[in-house]
Amino acid sequence: MPELILVPTPVGNLEDITLRAIRILKEATIIYAEDTRVTKKLLNHLEIQKQVFPFHAHNEHKMLDNVIGYVKSSELTVLVSDAGTPAISDPGFLLVRACIEEGIKVSCLPGPTAVIPALVGSGFPCDRFCFEGFLPHKKGRQTKLMELAQEERTIILYESPHRLVKCLSQIEEFFEPTRKVCVVREISKIYEEYQRGEVTEVRKYYEQKPPKGEIVIVIEGKPFVKKGKE
């Protein structure tokens, strides 16, 4: 029976890959990757020789029917992204949905993701949180920020380094200058950094020290205000 397995890959340190992920990559009939160059580097490091084909945001709609055909004719198909778990702000959802509709077995290995380490290391409550991924660049951005400003759960965003200061400025504007944030940079890499504090302070820090690398922003939820007796 054909099967699709989503395999998380390290977000930084290559030692973060699991033993099971290595075994599945070795057993795969075919591997689809967000960037074949990145995946081949990982496979070479693991001394795994496999065919790797591209499946990314620019071709997933066009390639979907063909990929489904390959999955059906293969014993074990693996999907990986450049880093972390496929389909989390990366290609994968369309393929998973199509495979399920075709009755193909689908599973996802537990493994690396930037969301959880950033959340846990932020110091904000972890029992309830919402993950928004990347905010809209233009249309709907202000509406989304106003909506999130009322969110009482811890909020997690992804952001690019060159847009970080702008994003922090908007959080400062639409939430409040004293709202606490934690900017997590380069998770699991040599220059991993957690910058915690009120959003105004953190914005000023990155204005003086422009960031590089992968960015996760964790925002404390809106403080719960108890209503008095009427």
C-alpha positions as YAML, in Angstrom:
chain: A
units: angstrom
residues:
- id: 1
  name: MET
  ca: [0.00, 0.00, 0.00]
- id: 2
  name: PRO
  ca: [1.43, 3.46, -0.91]
- id: 3
  name: GLU
  ca: [2.20, 5.81, 1.95]
- id: 4
  name: LEU
  ca: [3.19, 9.47, 2.37]
- id: 5
  name: ILE
  ca: [5.27, 10.40, 5.41]
- id: 6
  name: LEU
  ca: [6.12, 13.99, 6.32]
- id: 7
  name: VAL
  ca: [9.58, 14.07, 7.88]
- id: 8
  name: PRO
  ca: [10.66, 17.09, 9.98]
- id: 9
  name: THR
  ca: [14.27, 18.19, 9.43]
- id: 10
  name: PRO
  ca: [16.51, 20.22, 11.76]
- id: 11
  name: VAL
  ca: [15.87, 23.96, 12.04]
- id: 12
  name: GLY
  ca: [19.51, 24.47, 13.01]
- id: 13
  name: ASN
  ca: [21.77, 21.86, 14.58]
- id: 14
  name: LEU
  ca: [21.83, 18.72, 12.42]
- id: 15
  name: GLU
  ca: [21.96, 16.61, 15.58]
- id: 16
  name: ASP
  ca: [18.30, 17.49, 16.16]
- id: 17
  name: ILE
  ca: [17.13, 14.96, 13.56]
- id: 18
  name: THR
  ca: [15.59, 11.84, 15.08]
- id: 19
  name: LEU
  ca: [16.77, 8.27, 14.58]
- id: 20
  name: ARG
  ca: [13.36, 7.39, 13.16]
- id: 21
  name: ALA
  ca: [13.57, 10.24, 10.63]
- id: 22
  name: ILE
  ca: [16.94, 8.94, 9.44]
- id: 23
  name: ARG
  ca: [15.51, 5.44, 9.02]
- id: 24
  name: ILE
  ca: [12.50, 6.70, 7.05]
- id: 25
  name: LEU
  ca: [14.72, 8.78, 4.76]
- id: 26
  name: LYS
  ca: [16.80, 5.65, 4.08]
- id: 27
  name: GLU
  ca: [13.71, 3.56, 3.34]
- id: 28
  name: ALA
  ca: [12.01, 6.16, 1.11]
- id: 29
  name: THR
  ca: [11.26, 5.22, -2.49]
- id: 30
  name: ILE
  ca: [11.21, 8.89, -3.45]
- id: 31
  name: ILE
  ca: [11.76, 12.17, -1.59]
- id: 32
  name: TYR
  ca: [10.08, 15.48, -2.40]
- id: 33
  name: ALA
  ca: [11.77, 18.58, -1.02]
- id: 34
  name: GLU
  ca: [11.14, 22.32, -0.76]
- id: 35
  name: ASP
  ca: [14.70, 22.98, -1.98]
- id: 36
  name: THR
  ca: [16.55, 19.98, -3.38]
- id: 37
  name: ARG
  ca: [19.95, 21.61, -2.75]
- id: 38
  name: VAL
  ca: [19.25, 22.01, 0.97]
- id: 39
  name: THR
  ca: [17.90, 18.48, 1.28]
- id: 40
  name: LYS
  ca: [20.82, 16.94, -0.62]
- id: 41
  name: LYS
  ca: [23.23, 18.58, 1.83]
- id: 42
  name: LEU
  ca: [21.37, 16.96, 4.70]
- id: 43
  name: LEU
  ca: [21.25, 13.58, 2.96]
- id: 44
  name: ASN
  ca: [24.97, 13.77, 2.17]
- id: 45
  name: HIS
  ca: [25.66, 14.52, 5.82]
- id: 46
  name: LEU
  ca: [23.62, 11.43, 6.75]
- id: 47
  name: GLU
  ca: [25.31, 9.40, 3.99]
- id: 48
  name: ILE
  ca: [21.97, 8.69, 2.30]
- id: 49
  name: GLN
  ca: [21.76, 8.40, -1.48]
- id: 50
  name: LYS
  ca: [18.22, 9.02, -2.75]
- id: 51
  name: GLN
  ca: [16.41, 10.68, -5.62]
- id: 52
  name: VAL
  ca: [15.14, 14.13, -4.56]
- id: 53
  name: PHE
  ca: [12.54, 16.08, -6.53]
- id: 54
  name: PRO
  ca: [11.30, 19.66, -6.00]
- id: 55
  name: PHE
  ca: [7.92, 20.37, -4.42]
- id: 56
  name: HIS
  ca: [7.67, 23.98, -3.31]
- id: 57
  name: ALA
  ca: [5.32, 26.97, -3.09]
- id: 58
  name: HIS
  ca: [5.94, 27.94, -6.72]
- id: 59
  name: ASN
  ca: [5.09, 24.58, -8.28]
- id: 60
  name: GLU
  ca: [2.88, 22.68, -5.82]
- id: 61
  name: HIS
  ca: [-0.41, 23.52, -7.57]
- id: 62
  name: LYS
  ca: [0.98, 22.63, -10.99]
- id: 63
  name: MET
  ca: [2.78, 19.50, -9.75]
- id: 64
  name: LEU
  ca: [0.07, 18.14, -7.45]
- id: 65
  name: ASP
  ca: [-1.61, 15.69, -9.85]
- id: 66
  name: ASN
  ca: [1.73, 14.31, -11.05]
- id: 67
  name: VAL
  ca: [3.01, 13.91, -7.50]
- id: 68
  name: ILE
  ca: [-0.16, 12.07, -6.47]
- id: 69
  name: GLY
  ca: [0.48, 9.69, -9.37]
- id: 70
  name: TYR
  ca: [4.03, 9.03, -8.16]
- id: 71
  name: VAL
  ca: [2.82, 8.53, -4.57]
- id: 72
  name: LYS
  ca: [0.29, 5.95, -5.76]
- id: 73
  name: SER
  ca: [2.94, 4.03, -7.70]
- id: 74
  name: SER
  ca: [5.56, 4.16, -4.93]
- id: 75
  name: GLU
  ca: [5.75, 2.21, -1.71]
- id: 76
  name: LEU
  ca: [6.99, 5.05, 0.49]
- id: 77
  name: THR
  ca: [7.04, 8.74, -0.46]
- id: 78
  name: VAL
  ca: [8.65, 11.28, 1.87]
- id: 79
  name: LEU
  ca: [8.06, 15.03, 1.95]
- id: 80
  name: VAL
  ca: [10.53, 17.36, 3.67]
- id: 81
  name: SER
  ca: [10.88, 21.14, 3.89]
- id: 82
  name: ASP
  ca: [14.13, 23.09, 4.20]
- id: 83
  name: ALA
  ca: [13.85, 23.13, 8.00]
- id: 84
  name: GLY
  ca: [11.24, 22.05, 10.52]
- id: 85
  name: THR
  ca: [7.97, 20.27, 9.89]
- id: 86
  name: PRO
  ca: [6.45, 20.35, 6.37]
- id: 87
  name: ALA
  ca: [3.15, 22.23, 5.92]
- id: 88
  name: ILE
  ca: [3.88, 24.61, 8.83]
- id: 89
  name: SER
  ca: [4.30, 27.86, 6.85]
- id: 90
  name: ASP
  ca: [5.80, 25.61, 4.16]
- id: 91
  name: PRO
  ca: [4.40, 23.51, 1.27]
- id: 92
  name: GLY
  ca: [2.65, 20.28, 2.25]
- id: 93
  name: PHE
  ca: [-0.98, 20.96, 3.08]
- id: 94
  name: LEU
  ca: [-2.23, 20.56, -0.49]
- id: 95
  name: LEU
  ca: [-0.43, 17.24, -0.92]
- id: 96
  name: VAL
  ca: [-1.63, 15.89, 2.43]
- id: 97
  name: ARG
  ca: [-5.23, 16.82, 1.66]
- id: 98
  name: ALA
  ca: [-5.07, 15.30, -1.83]
- id: 99
  name: CYS
  ca: [-3.56, 12.05, -0.53]
- id: 100
  name: ILE
  ca: [-6.27, 11.74, 2.12]
- id: 101
  name: GLU
  ca: [-8.95, 12.30, -0.54]
- id: 102
  name: GLU
  ca: [-7.34, 9.54, -2.63]
- id: 103
  name: GLY
  ca: [-7.34, 7.13, 0.31]
- id: 104
  name: ILE
  ca: [-3.54, 7.13, 0.59]
- id: 105
  name: LYS
  ca: [-2.07, 6.54, 4.05]
- id: 106
  name: VAL
  ca: [-0.56, 9.75, 5.47]
- id: 107
  name: SER
  ca: [1.48, 10.26, 8.62]
- id: 108
  name: CYS
  ca: [3.84, 12.86, 10.05]
- id: 109
  name: LEU
  ca: [6.80, 12.14, 12.30]
- id: 110
  name: PRO
  ca: [7.24, 14.20, 15.46]
- id: 111
  name: GLY
  ca: [10.34, 16.33, 15.30]
- id: 112
  name: PRO
  ca: [11.92, 19.76, 14.92]
- id: 113
  name: THR
  ca: [9.83, 22.90, 14.69]
- id: 114
  name: ALA
  ca: [10.61, 26.53, 15.55]
- id: 115
  name: VAL
  ca: [7.24, 27.16, 17.23]
- id: 116
  name: ILE
  ca: [7.58, 25.11, 20.42]
- id: 117
  name: PRO
  ca: [11.16, 26.01, 21.46]
- id: 118
  name: ALA
  ca: [10.35, 29.71, 20.97]
- id: 119
  name: LEU
  ca: [7.14, 29.43, 22.99]
- id: 120
  name: VAL
  ca: [8.67, 27.49, 25.87]
- id: 121
  name: GLY
  ca: [11.78, 29.69, 26.01]
- id: 122
  name: SER
  ca: [9.79, 32.93, 25.94]
- id: 123
  name: GLY
  ca: [8.65, 32.69, 29.53]
- id: 124
  name: PHE
  ca: [5.04, 33.37, 28.55]
- id: 125
  name: PRO
  ca: [2.18, 30.97, 29.40]
- id: 126
  name: CYS
  ca: [2.37, 27.81, 27.26]
- id: 127
  name: ASP
  ca: [-0.92, 26.17, 28.20]
- id: 128
  name: ARG
  ca: [-2.91, 28.17, 25.62]
- id: 129
  name: PHE
  ca: [-1.43, 29.80, 22.53]
- id: 130
  name: CYS
  ca: [-2.21, 30.68, 18.92]
- id: 131
  name: PHE
  ca: [0.16, 30.36, 15.99]
- id: 132
  name: GLU
  ca: [-0.37, 32.83, 13.14]
- id: 133
  name: GLY
  ca: [2.70, 32.12, 10.99]
- id: 134
  name: PHE
  ca: [3.57, 35.07, 8.73]
- id: 135
  name: LEU
  ca: [1.23, 38.06, 8.90]
- id: 136
  name: PRO
  ca: [-0.19, 39.35, 5.59]
- id: 137
  name: HIS
  ca: [2.32, 41.73, 3.99]
- id: 138
  name: LYS
  ca: [-0.25, 44.31, 2.90]
- id: 139
  name: LYS
  ca: [-3.96, 43.54, 2.52]
- id: 140
  name: GLY
  ca: [-5.53, 42.58, 5.82]
- id: 141
  name: ARG
  ca: [-2.40, 43.20, 7.92]
- id: 142
  name: GLN
  ca: [-3.84, 46.01, 10.06]
- id: 143
  name: THR
  ca: [-7.09, 44.11, 10.54]
- id: 144
  name: LYS
  ca: [-5.18, 41.04, 11.70]
- id: 145
  name: LEU
  ca: [-3.04, 43.10, 14.11]
- id: 146
  name: MET
  ca: [-6.13, 44.74, 15.64]
- id: 147
  name: GLU
  ca: [-7.68, 41.29, 16.05]
- id: 148
  name: LEU
  ca: [-4.55, 39.85, 17.69]
- id: 149
  name: ALA
  ca: [-4.29, 42.82, 20.05]
- id: 150
  name: GLN
  ca: [-7.41, 41.47, 21.79]
- id: 151
  name: GLU
  ca: [-6.11, 37.87, 21.94]
- id: 152
  name: GLU
  ca: [-5.67, 36.65, 25.54]
- id: 153
  name: ARG
  ca: [-3.58, 33.63, 24.58]
- id: 154
  name: THR
  ca: [0.16, 33.77, 23.90]
- id: 155
  name: ILE
  ca: [0.70, 34.63, 20.21]
- id: 156
  name: ILE
  ca: [3.43, 33.24, 17.94]
- id: 157
  name: LEU
  ca: [4.46, 34.81, 14.63]
- id: 158
  name: TYR
  ca: [7.12, 34.16, 12.02]
- id: 159
  name: GLU
  ca: [8.91, 37.17, 10.54]
- id: 160
  name: SER
  ca: [11.79, 37.88, 8.19]
- id: 161
  name: PRO
  ca: [14.79, 39.77, 9.63]
- id: 162
  name: HIS
  ca: [14.43, 42.77, 7.30]
- id: 163
  name: ARG
  ca: [10.77, 43.25, 8.38]
- id: 164
  name: LEU
  ca: [11.28, 42.65, 12.11]
- id: 165
  name: VAL
  ca: [11.60, 46.28, 13.22]
- id: 166
  name: LYS
  ca: [8.53, 47.27, 11.20]
- id: 167
  name: CYS
  ca: [6.56, 44.38, 12.72]
- id: 168
  name: LEU
  ca: [7.61, 45.35, 16.27]
- id: 169
  name: SER
  ca: [6.63, 48.98, 15.54]
- id: 170
  name: GLN
  ca: [3.18, 47.82, 14.47]
- id: 171
  name: ILE
  ca: [2.81, 45.65, 17.58]
- id: 172
  name: GLU
  ca: [3.77, 48.72, 19.59]
- id: 173
  name: GLU
  ca: [1.08, 50.73, 17.77]
- id: 174
  name: PHE
  ca: [-1.80, 48.24, 17.69]
- id: 175
  name: PHE
  ca: [-1.22, 46.49, 21.03]
- id: 176
  name: GLU
  ca: [0.51, 48.82, 23.49]
- id: 177
  name: PRO
  ca: [4.14, 49.91, 24.07]
- id: 178
  name: THR
  ca: [4.31, 47.96, 27.34]
- id: 179
  name: ARG
  ca: [3.14, 44.64, 25.87]
- id: 180
  name: LYS
  ca: [5.90, 42.10, 26.43]
- id: 181
  name: VAL
  ca: [7.45, 40.19, 23.56]
- id: 182
  name: CYS
  ca: [10.22, 37.69, 23.02]
- id: 183
  name: VAL
  ca: [12.09, 37.69, 19.73]
- id: 184
  name: VAL
  ca: [13.81, 34.37, 19.14]
- id: 185
  name: ARG
  ca: [16.51, 34.26, 16.48]
- id: 186
  name: GLU
  ca: [18.45, 31.38, 14.92]
- id: 187
  name: ILE
  ca: [16.88, 28.59, 17.00]
- id: 188
  name: SER
  ca: [19.25, 25.66, 17.56]
- id: 189
  name: LYS
  ca: [22.11, 27.41, 15.75]
- id: 190
  name: ILE
  ca: [25.41, 28.84, 17.01]
- id: 191
  name: TYR
  ca: [24.08, 32.39, 17.38]
- id: 192
  name: GLU
  ca: [20.74, 31.49, 18.97]
- id: 193
  name: GLU
  ca: [19.29, 34.51, 20.75]
- id: 194
  name: TYR
  ca: [16.29, 35.26, 22.96]
- id: 195
  name: GLN
  ca: [15.55, 38.98, 23.30]
- id: 196
  name: ARG
  ca: [12.83, 39.55, 25.91]
- id: 197
  name: GLY
  ca: [11.17, 42.72, 27.17]
- id: 198
  name: GLU
  ca: [8.51, 45.33, 26.46]
- id: 199
  name: VAL
  ca: [7.96, 45.73, 22.73]
- id: 200
  name: THR
  ca: [9.36, 49.30, 22.72]
- id: 201
  name: GLU
  ca: [12.60, 48.12, 24.33]
- id: 202
  name: VAL
  ca: [12.98, 45.19, 21.94]
- id: 203
  name: ARG
  ca: [12.26, 47.39, 18.91]
- id: 204
  name: LYS
  ca: [14.96, 49.86, 19.97]
- id: 205
  name: TYR
  ca: [17.41, 46.98, 20.47]
- id: 206
  name: TYR
  ca: [16.96, 45.74, 16.90]
- id: 207
  name: GLU
  ca: [17.04, 49.24, 15.47]
- id: 208
  name: GLN
  ca: [20.55, 49.49, 16.88]
- id: 209
  name: LYS
  ca: [21.45, 45.90, 16.03]
- id: 210
  name: PRO
  ca: [19.83, 44.79, 12.72]
- id: 211
  name: PRO
  ca: [19.00, 41.08, 12.97]
- id: 212
  name: LYS
  ca: [19.97, 38.22, 10.69]
- id: 213
  name: GLY
  ca: [18.64, 34.70, 10.34]
- id: 214
  name: GLU
  ca: [15.31, 33.04, 11.08]
- id: 215
  name: ILE
  ca: [12.96, 34.98, 13.40]
- id: 216
  name: VAL
  ca: [10.10, 33.93, 15.68]
- id: 217
  name: ILE
  ca: [8.14, 36.57, 17.63]
- id: 218
  name: VAL
  ca: [6.28, 35.49, 20.77]
- id: 219
  name: ILE
  ca: [3.82, 38.02, 22.24]
- id: 220
  name: GLU
  ca: [2.19, 37.83, 25.64]
- id: 221
  name: GLY
  ca: [-1.58, 37.66, 25.50]
- id: 222
  name: LYS
  ca: [-3.73, 40.61, 26.47]
- id: 223
  name: PRO
  ca: [-3.85, 40.78, 30.28]
- id: 224
  name: PHE
  ca: [-7.13, 39.45, 31.60]
- id: 225
  name: VAL
  ca: [-9.02, 42.15, 33.46]
- id: 226
  name: LYS
  ca: [-11.48, 40.97, 36.08]
- id: 227
  name: LYS
  ca: [-14.79, 42.75, 35.91]
- id: 228
  name: GLY
  ca: [-16.09, 44.15, 39.17]
- id: 229
  name: LYS
  ca: [-19.52, 43.48, 40.56]
- id: 230
  name: GLU
  ca: [-22.25, 45.44, 38.84]
...
